[in-house]
């Protein structure tokens, strides 16, 4: 049996060993999920809704346990981990309303009645990244289960513990065996079988753009449905008329949350030249005040990176530049990198163009609205972003011009489970969350009934 050693990112010490599934074990569990599908599909909508609410209630009763697991496994701050576990509960409650609301349409036609029906796909494979193990798992399995599909889920090798526990809680809540299955394992084994196994009818993947392209190519062989939520290099655009104090105070949390390991991180800050010096002064105060400490401490605002490999990657970017200023980190054997600000004057700089996925932000000045939009869009990504201005007309103009799927004005909100989420360009394909998410896990069937 092959196992993986789960390590606490804050200390660098082992937490536990997790068995990794083989190809044969993965196939057997996919086949079990397929066998469970007909009965789950045929569960009455109200009963499926009740089971999802029961699942949410069991998750709610284990919020602290799940949060503690995530702190030790992923290095998330305790406050973030509690929110993340609560998000799984809330997503399940939200989509528990979907089984009774998977509405079709009646379309006027001559000679009879035309109806549309939404029917579940079958087995859905959900591949979850290591940066937000619980919420992203829920965003996949919540609407998929609500639509009547069974789900096989592969957690990231680094961060499997909460997913494993959620599968146990699903059974405790009364979901039938095989309806929701977590399969820890390597991407080259479990993830590859989600892509290549003919019984898996859709793959939901969150992760790097390069791997997303590989999955898309693999799914093409069977014309398999795929949803991709990929990388980002989002811009935080701050105009001179904005509340500069508010923009500077909030900017660290828009990029250093989860130690910058967030595809929505506003890792490029564009500041209008007239406000540039004031903003930098206020930003330095905010960054140096950030509480970077043991993630198990309720006061911690930023924890470590997830692994030694990720720390090495981030340090590689920082070794190539001269930081303007930085925060502090604990003296520890964990995978710590301080929140760091770099001043950029060249849009070709790797730290400006590439997804660092760590607590690093680059700041650049711009002169006018046209230049701000051009610099914001000068990227292969288009996931998220923020616009700070007091001018409502400008906010609307810039929001329409910036090529990104999720924008906020005078805030950094990116994801709400009741609104759609997804990216432009190479940041992804399709949308997750929002009221229409269950439809993405169904086939739409058209039915004509002749009158004569």
Secondary structure, DSSP 4 states (H G I P E B T S, - for coil): --EEEEE-TTT--EEEEEEPPPHHHHHHHHHHHHHHHHHHHTS-HHHHHHHHHHHHHHHHHTHHHHHHHHHHHH---HHHHHHHHHHHHHHHHHHTTTGGG----EE--TTEEEEEEEEE-SEEEEE--SSSHHHHHHHHHHHHHHTT-EEEEE--TT--HHHHHHHHHHHHHTPPTTSEEE----IIIIIHHHHH-TTEEEEEEES-HHHHHHHHHHHHTTT-EEEEE-----EEEE-TTS-HHHHHHHHHHHHSGGGG--TT---EEEEEGGGHHHHHHHHHHHHHT--B--TTSTT-SB---S-HHHHHHHHHHHTTS--SEE----SSSS-----EEEE---TT-HHHHS---SSEEEEEEE-SHHHHHHHHH-SS--SEEEEE-S-HHHHHHHHHHS--SEEEESS-----TTS-B--SGGGEES-BSSTTGGGGGEEEEEEEEE--
